[in-house]
Amino acid sequence: MPLIGFLGISSLADQHPRVGAFVRRMHELGWFENQTILIEYRWAEGRTERYSEIAAEFAKLRVDLVVTAGTGPVLAVKQAAPEIPIVFAIATDPAATGIVSSLAHPGGNATGLSYLGPDLAGKRVELSREVLHGLSRLGIMANRLAPGPMLELQEVEGAAIKLGMAATLFKIAAVDDIDAVFTSFKDRYDALYVCSDPLVNTGRFRIVSQALTARAPTVFGERDSVSAGGLFSYGPNVPDMYRRAADLVDKILRGTKAGEIPVEQPTRIEFVINLKTANAIGLNISPIILARADEVIE
């Protein structure tokens, strides 16, 4: 039976909806664990050093394919086992970060779905201005050790400046760095934009709890962070991207080379608002904005 290595960027508890979407689609395509396929799951728990460790383990196991997300894990697998096909369910600007040659012709051993992080950054900044009247100072948090979030940070900063906002950059490298971001919240910025990344996903509950204490509006790219207490998100439906990743896995297992499968784009972009959080930080959101949201969490 084909052996798949699943490199989870955070924990099973955090990624359960994504894994579930992937496995259900694999079932629909005729692949059942321990019957027609084997899957070895490993969890990085948001620690970047785990990527290379897990990649080396998968190389030893001689897995037939690796499923993961993010630029860091893909690069780790490429280095440990350049011959193993890789499917990434999410990657921020995969061509710019060098994990594929181009979206149309990936080449090499990897393909998957682009997260469109930098491309959607400007829209999130515009939404921030609409949701938060009078927004003039925007804090931007990103994992400085990951190329994708750093690309997004640059796009956000540029979009903020273009709209006449002052931008304060917070480049973190560990979950413990999050607390310092909120130390001077009132003095330095009016809202916090969080660039999506395994590190911030691991620390999302710390981010939203600190933000609630500081009465800080937060902007995310993923719905999960809004469910946890963030103010709003605008971005792809991530479980749907994992579901679509299963189709790419199916193609590779049936003989297509990863480098010959074009990188796909998200098809479902969602605007989600947490009204409970808005009320908790004393923010009134216009009914017109609420009507535009794909989902309002109350």
Order of alpha helices (4+ residues) and beta strands (2+ residues): beta-alpha-beta-alpha-beta-alpha-beta-beta-alpha-beta-alpha-beta-alpha-alpha-beta-alpha-alpha-beta-alpha-beta-alpha-beta-alpha-alpha-beta
